[in-house]
Amino acid sequence: MAQHYKQMEKIGEGMFGSVYRARRRLTAQIVALKYIPKKGRTGKEREGLRGEIEILKNLKHDNIILLLDAFETAESFCLVLEYARGELFEVLKQEQRLPELLVQDVARQLVLSLHYLHGRRIIHRDMKPQNVLISANGTVKLCDFGFARSDVNRAALMKSIKGTPLYVRCHCKRLRRHAESAIL
């Protein structure tokens, strides 16, 4: 399947793998190829990756990155995703401040994506600016469903804390401060 794509420059790298801009051969469609190495992954982690792919296969929403194709090689999993030009984290880092109307629009689009997911009993569990992409026309795209779970019930959710540690820690501190001030 990799032969169907002409890999170009690396556009991202994270804890779990690398993302490249690519062109689908014959159609010239620009896509993102996300490679997740198998080496060093436990059987449970590999099943989790397959679960991420299954979740993405069934998602069709303007504010969620679209999975176009997925395949495995001997060395890695490969997700072929719609290409979105920018990452909210990079925009925030460069601009420092965003106009209020833009912030409202980004928030509105993220709420729409979460409403769609929760209506299908899917939780993302890793909301952060690095997992929010922005397409050329300004459409916000939620991505990276590595921690996502489907068909969750409340009891299982309460026992399962996931996410990027820095964001989880900051969020918990903020909640604790809010709770303390509400009590006083």
Accessible surface in RSA format (square Angstrom, percent):
REM  Atomic radii and reference values for relative SASA: ProtOr
REM  Chains: A
REM  Algorithm: Lee & Richards
REM  Probe-radius: 1.40
REM  Slices: 20
REM RES _ NUM      All-atoms   Total-Side   Main-Chain    Non-polar    All polar
REM                ABS   REL    ABS   REL    ABS   REL    ABS   REL    ABS   REL
RES MET A   1    98.00  50.8  75.83  50.2  22.17  52.8  59.38  50.5  38.62  51.2
RES ALA A   2    43.16  39.7  35.68  55.1   7.48  17.0  36.33  51.2   6.83  18.1
RES GLN A   3   122.40  68.4 106.67  78.0  15.72  37.4  65.30 139.0  57.10  43.3
RES HIS A   4    89.21  48.8  88.15  61.3   1.06   2.7  54.05  55.7  35.16  40.9
RES TYR A   5     9.56   4.5   1.93   1.1   7.63  19.9   0.29   0.2   9.26  11.4
RES LYS A   6    92.20  45.0  91.73  56.3   0.47   1.1  45.29  40.8  46.90  50.0
RES GLN A   7    78.35  43.8  60.77  44.4  17.58  41.9  19.14  40.7  59.21  44.9
RES MET A   8    59.69  30.9  38.54  25.5  21.15  50.4  24.41  20.8  35.28  46.7
RES GLU A   9    85.61  49.1  74.65  56.5  10.95  26.1  59.87 115.8  25.74  21.0
RES LYS A  10    96.96  47.3  71.19  43.7  25.76  61.3  43.35  39.0  53.61  57.1
RES ILE A  11    74.86  42.6  34.65  25.8  40.21  96.9  43.46  31.3  31.40  85.2
RES GLY A  12    27.50  33.9   0.00   N/A  27.50  33.9  26.43  72.5   1.07   2.4
RES GLU A  13   126.12  72.4  85.75  64.9  40.37  96.1  27.99  54.1  98.12  80.1
RES GLY A  14    50.63  62.4   0.00   N/A  50.63  62.4  35.94  98.6  14.69  32.9
RES MET A  15   167.88  86.9 123.86  82.0  44.02 104.8  95.49  81.2  72.39  95.9
RES PHE A  16    75.86  38.0  73.57  45.6   2.30   6.0  74.67  45.3   1.20   3.4
RES GLY A  17    14.72  18.2   0.00   N/A  14.72  18.2   9.32  25.6   5.40  12.1
RES SER A  18    18.81  15.9  18.07  24.1   0.74   1.7   4.82  10.3  13.99  19.6
RES VAL A  19    34.53  22.7  34.53  31.3   0.00   0.0  34.53  30.0   0.00   0.0
RES TYR A  20    44.37  20.7  44.37  25.2   0.00   0.0  16.05  12.1  28.32  34.9
RES ARG A  21    61.73  25.9  61.73  31.5   0.00   0.0   3.09   4.2  58.64  35.5
RES ALA A  22     0.00   0.0   0.00   0.0   0.00   0.0   0.00   0.0   0.00   0.0
RES ARG A  23    78.19  32.8  78.19  39.9   0.00   0.0  19.71  26.9  58.48  35.4
RES ARG A  24    58.73  24.7  58.73  29.9   0.00   0.0  14.72  20.1  44.02  26.7
RES ARG A  25   105.50  44.3  99.98  51.0   5.52  13.1  35.02  47.9  70.48  42.7
RES LEU A  26   186.96 104.1 139.13  99.5  47.83 120.2 149.20 104.8  37.75 101.6
RES THR A  27    90.25  64.2  59.94  60.8  30.31  72.2  67.29  90.4  22.96  34.7
RES ALA A  28    60.96  56.1  48.76  75.2  12.21  27.8  49.16  69.2  11.80  31.3
RES GLN A  29    76.83  43.0  67.25  49.2   9.58  22.8  33.68  71.7  43.15  32.7
RES ILE A  30    61.68  35.1  49.17  36.6  12.51  30.2  49.17  35.4  12.51  34.0
RES VAL A  31     0.00   0.0   0.00   0.0   0.00   0.0   0.00   0.0   0.00   0.0
RES ALA A  32     7.86   7.2   7.86  12.1   0.00   0.0   7.86  11.1   0.00   0.0
RES LEU A  33     1.79   1.0   1.79   1.3   0.00   0.0   1.79   1.3   0.00   0.0
RES LYS A  34    25.43  12.4  25.43  15.6   0.00   0.0  17.44  15.7   7.99   8.5
RES TYR A  35    45.33  21.2  45.00  25.6   0.33   0.8  36.01  27.1   9.31  11.5
RES ILE A  36     1.34   0.8   1.34   1.0   0.00   0.0   1.34   1.0   0.00   0.0
RES PRO A  37    59.68  43.5  59.68  54.4   0.00   0.0  59.68  49.3   0.00   0.0
RES LYS A  38    23.37  11.4  23.37  14.3   0.00   0.0   4.71   4.2  18.66  19.9
RES LYS A  39   188.59  92.0 166.22 102.0  22.36  53.2 117.25 105.5  71.33  76.0
RES GLY A  40    78.69  97.0   0.00   N/A  78.69  97.0  43.38 119.0  35.30  79.1
RES ARG A  41    47.19  19.8  31.69  16.2  15.50  36.9   3.29   4.5  43.90  26.6
RES THR A  42    80.00  56.9  71.88  72.9   8.12  19.3  76.88 103.3   3.12   4.7
RES GLY A  43    52.48  64.7   0.00   N/A  52.48  64.7  38.43 105.5  14.05  31.5
RES LYS A  44   178.69  87.2 164.18 100.7  14.51  34.5 113.13 101.8  65.56  69.8
RES GLU A  45    78.15  44.9  69.41  52.5   8.74  20.8  34.01  65.8  44.14  36.0
RES ARG A  46    76.78  32.2  76.78  39.1   0.00   0.0  11.65  15.9  65.13  39.5
RES GLU A  47   105.50  60.6  98.94  74.9   6.56  15.6  49.07  94.9  56.43  46.1
RES GLY A  48    23.68  29.2   0.00   N/A  23.68  29.2  22.42  61.5   1.25   2.8
RES LEU A  49    18.26  10.2  16.64  11.9   1.62   4.1  17.10  12.0   1.15   3.1
RES ARG A  50    83.07  34.9  81.60  41.6   1.46   3.5  43.40  59.3  39.67  24.0
RES GLY A  51    29.76  36.7   0.00   N/A  29.76  36.7  28.84  79.1   0.92   2.1
RES GLU A  52     4.51   2.6   4.32   3.3   0.19   0.5   1.20   2.3   3.31   2.7
RES ILE A  53    15.16   8.6  15.16  11.3   0.00   0.0  15.16  10.9   0.00   0.0
RES GLU A  54    90.93  52.2  90.48  68.5   0.45   1.1  45.34  87.7  45.59  37.2
RES ILE A  55    16.31   9.3  12.14   9.0   4.17  10.0  16.22  11.7   0.09   0.2
RES LEU A  56     3.72   2.1   3.08   2.2   0.64   1.6   3.08   2.2   0.64   1.7
RES LYS A  57   103.49  50.5  90.28  55.4  13.21  31.5  50.04  45.0  53.45  56.9
RES ASN A  58   108.68  74.9  88.99  86.0  19.69  47.4  28.96  69.7  79.72  77.1
RES LEU A  59     2.29   1.3   0.75   0.5   1.54   3.9   0.75   0.5   1.54   4.1
RES LYS A  60   128.68  62.8 111.14  68.2  17.54  41.8 100.30  90.3  28.38  30.2
RES HIS A  61    51.02  27.9  33.00  22.9  18.02  46.1  24.80  25.6  26.22  30.5
RES ASP A  62   109.67  76.8 104.09 103.6   5.58  13.2  21.92  51.6  87.76  87.5
RES ASN A  63     7.49   5.2   7.49   7.2   0.00   0.0   0.00   0.0   7.49   7.2
RES ILE A  64     1.85   1.1   0.26   0.2   1.59   3.8   0.26   0.2   1.59   4.3
RES ILE A  65     3.21   1.8   2.49   1.9   0.72   1.7   2.49   1.8   0.72   2.0
RES LEU A  66    57.12  31.8  56.74  40.6   0.39   1.0  57.12  40.1   0.00   0.0
RES LEU A  67    15.14   8.4   3.39   2.4  11.75  29.5   3.39   2.4  11.75  31.6
RES LEU A  68    55.41  30.9  23.05  16.5  32.36  81.4  26.99  19.0  28.42  76.5
RES ASP A  69    35.14  24.6  27.86  27.7   7.28  17.2  11.87  27.9  23.27  23.2
RES ALA A  70    25.11  23.1   3.50   5.4  21.61  49.2   3.70   5.2  21.41  56.7
RES PHE A  71    22.80  11.4  12.02   7.4  10.78  28.1  22.72  13.8   0.08   0.2
RES GLU A  72    77.82  44.7  48.32  36.6  29.50  70.2  22.85  44.2  54.98  44.9
RES THR A  73    45.16  32.1  34.27  34.7  10.89  26.0  43.45  58.4   1.72   2.6
RES ALA A  74    93.15  85.6  55.02  84.9  38.13  86.7  65.95  92.9  27.20  72.0
RES GLU A  75   124.61  71.5 116.42  88.1   8.18  19.5  67.85 131.2  56.75  46.3
RES SER A  76    13.39  11.3  13.39  17.9   0.00   0.0   6.74  14.4   6.65   9.3
RES PHE A  77     0.12   0.1   0.12   0.1   0.00   0.0   0.12   0.1   0.00   0.0
RES CYS A  78     0.00   0.0   0.00   0.0   0.00   0.0   0.00   0.0   0.00   0.0
RES LEU A  79     1.79   1.0   1.79   1.3   0.00   0.0   1.79   1.3   0.00   0.0
RES VAL A  80     0.00   0.0   0.00   0.0   0.00   0.0   0.00   0.0   0.00   0.0
RES LEU A  81    16.26   9.1  16.26  11.6   0.00   0.0  16.26  11.4   0.00   0.0
RES GLU A  82    39.79  22.8  37.05  28.0   2.74   6.5  12.50  24.2  27.30  22.3
RES TYR A  83    53.91  25.2  33.05  18.8  20.86  54.3  14.98  11.3  38.93  48.0
RES ALA A  84    10.28   9.5   0.31   0.5   9.97  22.7   0.73   1.0   9.56  25.3
RES ARG A  85   165.84  69.6 137.45  70.1  28.38  67.6  39.93  54.6 125.90  76.3
RES GLY A  86    24.45  30.2   0.00   N/A  24.45  30.2  24.13  66.2   0.32   0.7
RES GLU A  87    49.97  28.7  46.87  35.5   3.10   7.4   8.99  17.4  40.98  33.5
RES LEU A  88    15.81   8.8  15.81  11.3   0.00   0.0  15.81  11.1   0.00   0.0
RES PHE A  89    63.57  31.8  63.25  39.2   0.32   0.8  63.25  38.3   0.32   0.9
RES GLU A  90    65.51  37.6  65.51  49.6   0.00   0.0  33.75  65.3  31.77  25.9
RES VAL A  91    43.88  28.9  42.80  38.7   1.08   2.6  43.88  38.1   0.00   0.0
RES LEU A  92    63.60  35.4  59.07  42.3   4.53  11.4  59.55  41.8   4.05  10.9
RES LYS A  93   112.98  55.1  98.56  60.5  14.42  34.3  66.48  59.8  46.50  49.5
RES GLN A  94   135.94  76.0 102.82  75.1  33.12  78.9  36.23  77.1  99.71  75.6
RES GLU A  95   102.91  59.1  85.39  64.6  17.52  41.7  13.70  26.5  89.21  72.8
RES GLN A  96   141.03  78.9 113.92  83.3  27.11  64.6  47.53 101.2  93.50  70.9
RES ARG A  97   208.70  87.6 192.86  98.3  15.84  37.7  74.60 101.9 134.11  81.3
RES LEU A  98    31.76  17.7   9.02   6.5  22.73  57.1  10.67   7.5  21.09  56.7
RES PRO A  99    89.58  65.3  76.46  69.7  13.12  47.7  88.72  73.2   0.86   5.3
RES GLU A 100   126.94  72.9 115.22  87.2  11.72  27.9  46.69  90.3  80.25  65.5
RES LEU A 101   141.09  78.6 135.36  96.8   5.73  14.4 135.36  95.1   5.73  15.4
RES LEU A 102    77.48  43.2  71.67  51.3   5.82  14.6  75.73  53.2   1.75   4.7
RES VAL A 103    74.29  48.9  72.77  65.9   1.52   3.7  73.84  64.2   0.45   1.2
RES GLN A 104    92.82  51.9  85.03  62.1   7.79  18.5  40.51  86.2  52.31  39.7
RES ASP A 105    48.32  33.8  44.84  44.6   3.48   8.2  19.30  45.4  29.02  28.9
RES VAL A 106    13.31   8.8  13.31  12.1   0.00   0.0  13.31  11.6   0.00   0.0
RES ALA A 107    47.91  44.0  43.75  67.5   4.15   9.4  47.79  67.3   0.12   0.3
RES ARG A 108   129.50  54.4 121.91  62.1   7.59  18.1  70.78  96.7  58.72  35.6
RES GLN A 109    12.43   7.0  12.43   9.1   0.00   0.0   4.17   8.9   8.26   6.3
RES LEU A 110    24.72  13.8  24.72  17.7   0.00   0.0  24.72  17.4   0.00   0.0
RES VAL A 111    94.92  62.5  94.34  85.4   0.58   1.4  94.53  82.1   0.40   1.1
RES LEU A 112    77.60  43.2  76.12  54.5   1.47   3.7  76.12  53.5   1.47   4.0
RES SER A 113     0.00   0.0   0.00   0.0   0.00   0.0   0.00   0.0   0.00   0.0
RES LEU A 114    43.12  24.0  43.12  30.8   0.00   0.0  43.12  30.3   0.00   0.0
RES HIS A 115   137.32  75.1 130.03  90.4   7.30  18.7  81.59  84.1  55.73  64.8
RES TYR A 116    27.68  12.9  24.01  13.7   3.67   9.6  21.14  15.9   6.54   8.1
RES LEU A 117     0.00   0.0   0.00   0.0   0.00   0.0   0.00   0.0   0.00   0.0
RES HIS A 118    98.14  53.6  82.48  57.3  15.66  40.1  57.63  59.4  40.51  47.1
RES GLY A 119    60.68  74.8   0.00   N/A  60.68  74.8  29.83  81.9  30.85  69.1
RES ARG A 120   121.02  50.8 103.10  52.6  17.92  42.7  38.08  52.0  82.94  50.3
RES ARG A 121   125.96  52.9 120.23  61.3   5.73  13.6  54.28  74.2  71.67  43.4
RES ILE A 122    11.82   6.7  11.69   8.7   0.14   0.3  11.69   8.4   0.14   0.4
RES ILE A 123    25.11  14.3  25.11  18.7   0.00   0.0  25.11  18.1   0.00   0.0
RES HIS A 124     3.48   1.9   1.26   0.9   2.22   5.7   1.26   1.3   2.22   2.6
RES ARG A 125    38.17  16.0  15.68   8.0  22.49  53.6  25.79  35.3  12.38   7.5
RES ASP A 126    13.01   9.1   9.26   9.2   3.75   8.9   4.47  10.5   8.54   8.5
RES MET A 127    72.55  37.6  51.95  34.4  20.60  49.0  52.24  44.4  20.31  26.9
RES LYS A 128    37.79  18.4  29.57  18.1   8.22  19.6   9.91   8.9  27.88  29.7
RES PRO A 129    31.09  22.7  29.88  27.2   1.20   4.4  30.58  25.2   0.50   3.1
RES GLN A 130    55.40  31.0  48.68  35.6   6.73  16.0  24.82  52.8  30.58  23.2
RES ASN A 131     6.58   4.5   6.58   6.4   0.00   0.0   0.00   0.0   6.58   6.4
RES VAL A 132     2.55   1.7   2.55   2.3   0.00   0.0   2.55   2.2   0.00   0.0
RES LEU A 133    35.72  19.9  35.72  25.6   0.00   0.0  35.72  25.1   0.00   0.0
RES ILE A 134    34.31  19.5  32.88  24.5   1.44   3.5  32.88  23.7   1.44   3.9
RES SER A 135    20.82  17.6  16.39  21.9   4.43  10.2  15.72  33.5   5.10   7.1
RES ALA A 136    77.63  71.4  38.11  58.8  39.52  89.9  44.29  62.4  33.34  88.3
RES ASN A 137   126.53  87.3  85.63  82.8  40.90  98.5  47.23 113.7  79.30  76.7
RES GLY A 138    35.16  43.4   0.00   N/A  35.16  43.4  26.62  73.1   8.54  19.1
RES THR A 139    30.60  21.8  28.22  28.6   2.38   5.7  12.85  17.3  17.75  26.8
RES VAL A 140     1.02   0.7   1.02   0.9   0.00   0.0   1.02   0.9   0.00   0.0
RES LYS A 141    20.49  10.0  20.49  12.6   0.00   0.0   3.61   3.2  16.88  18.0
RES LEU A 142     0.00   0.0   0.00   0.0   0.00   0.0   0.00   0.0   0.00   0.0
RES CYS A 143    15.05  11.4  15.05  16.8   0.00   0.0   4.30  10.9  10.76  11.6
RES ASP A 144    46.62  32.7  39.75  39.6   6.87  16.3   7.22  17.0  39.40  39.3
RES PHE A 145     0.17   0.1   0.00   0.0   0.17   0.5   0.00   0.0   0.17   0.5
RES GLY A 146    27.83  34.3   0.00   N/A  27.83  34.3  14.63  40.2  13.20  29.6
RES PHE A 147    44.90  22.5  44.12  27.3   0.78   2.0  44.12  26.7   0.78   2.2
RES ALA A 148     0.12   0.1   0.00   0.0   0.12   0.3   0.00   0.0   0.12   0.3
RES ARG A 149    88.40  37.1  88.26  45.0   0.14   0.3  37.23  50.9  51.17  31.0
RES SER A 150    51.74  43.7  35.38  47.2  16.37  37.7  10.14  21.6  41.61  58.3
RES ASP A 151   115.14  80.7  93.42  93.0  21.72  51.4  28.03  66.0  87.12  86.9
RES VAL A 152    28.90  19.0  22.33  20.2   6.57  15.8  25.00  21.7   3.90  10.6
RES ASN A 153    83.25  57.4  78.91  76.3   4.35  10.5  30.91  74.4  52.34  50.6
RES ARG A 154   184.61  77.5 174.16  88.8  10.45  24.9  67.10  91.7 117.51  71.2
RES ALA A 155    64.64  59.4  54.40  83.9  10.25  23.3  61.80  87.0   2.84   7.5
RES ALA A 156    49.64  45.6  40.85  63.0   8.79  20.0  47.18  66.4   2.45   6.5
RES LEU A 157    65.81  36.7  59.66  42.7   6.15  15.5  61.45  43.2   4.36  11.7
RES MET A 158   129.78  67.2 105.26  69.7  24.51  58.4  94.10  80.0  35.68  47.3
RES LYS A 159   180.31  88.0 141.79  87.0  38.52  91.7  95.93  86.3  84.39  89.9
RES SER A 160    34.44  29.1  24.90  33.2   9.54  22.0  25.84  55.0   8.60  12.0
RES ILE A 161   136.42  77.6 110.14  82.1  26.29  63.4 113.38  81.6  23.04  62.5
RES LYS A 162    96.64  47.1  79.60  48.8  17.05  40.6  28.94  26.0  67.70  72.1
RES GLY A 163    14.49  17.9   0.00   N/A  14.49  17.9   2.18   6.0  12.31  27.6
RES THR A 164    31.84  22.6  28.95  29.3   2.90   6.9  28.17  37.8   3.67   5.5
RES PRO A 165    89.65  65.3  83.00  75.7   6.64  24.1  88.87  73.4   0.77   4.8
RES LEU A 166   105.51  58.8 104.11  74.5   1.41   3.5 104.11  73.1   1.41   3.8
RES TYR A 167    68.63  32.0  64.93  36.9   3.70   9.6  54.67  41.1  13.96  17.2
RES VAL A 168    42.79  28.2  39.24  35.5   3.55   8.5  42.77  37.2   0.02   0.1
RES ARG A 169   130.39  54.7 127.35  64.9   3.05   7.3  54.61  74.6  75.78  45.9
RES CYS A 170    51.04  38.6  47.02  52.4   4.02   9.4  10.35  26.2  40.69  43.9
RES HIS A 171    94.25  51.5  94.10  65.4   0.15   0.4  67.46  69.5  26.79  31.2
RES CYS A 172    55.27  41.8  52.10  58.1   3.17   7.4  16.43  41.6  38.84  41.9
RES LYS A 173   105.51  51.5 104.80  64.3   0.71   1.7  52.08  46.9  53.43  56.9
RES ARG A 174   133.06  55.9 130.38  66.5   2.68   6.4  55.26  75.5  77.80  47.2
RES LEU A 175    94.87  52.8  91.56  65.5   3.31   8.3  92.29  64.8   2.59   7.0
RES ARG A 176   134.76  56.6 128.77  65.6   5.99  14.3  54.02  73.8  80.74  48.9
RES ARG A 177   143.27  60.2 138.72  70.7   4.54  10.8  70.11  95.8  73.15  44.3
RES HIS A 178   125.82  68.8 120.62  83.8   5.20  13.3  80.61  83.1  45.21  52.6
RES ALA A 179    49.10  45.1  44.19  68.2   4.91  11.2  49.00  69.0   0.10   0.3
RES GLU A 180    91.41  52.5  90.11  68.2   1.29   3.1  36.43  70.5  54.98  44.9
RES SER A 181    75.33  63.7  56.16  75.0  19.17  44.2  45.44  96.8  29.89  41.9
RES ALA A 182    78.19  71.9  38.53  59.5  39.66  90.2  50.55  71.2  27.65  73.2
RES ILE A 183   144.87  82.4 115.25  85.9  29.62  71.4 121.39  87.4  23.47  63.7
RES LEU A 184   182.38 101.6 124.17  88.8  58.21 146.3 138.16  97.0  44.22 119.0
END  Absolute sums over single chains surface
CHAIN  1 A    11788.4       9757.8       2030.5       6810.7       4977.6
END  Absolute sums over all chains
TOTAL         11788.4       9757.8       2030.5       6810.7       4977.6
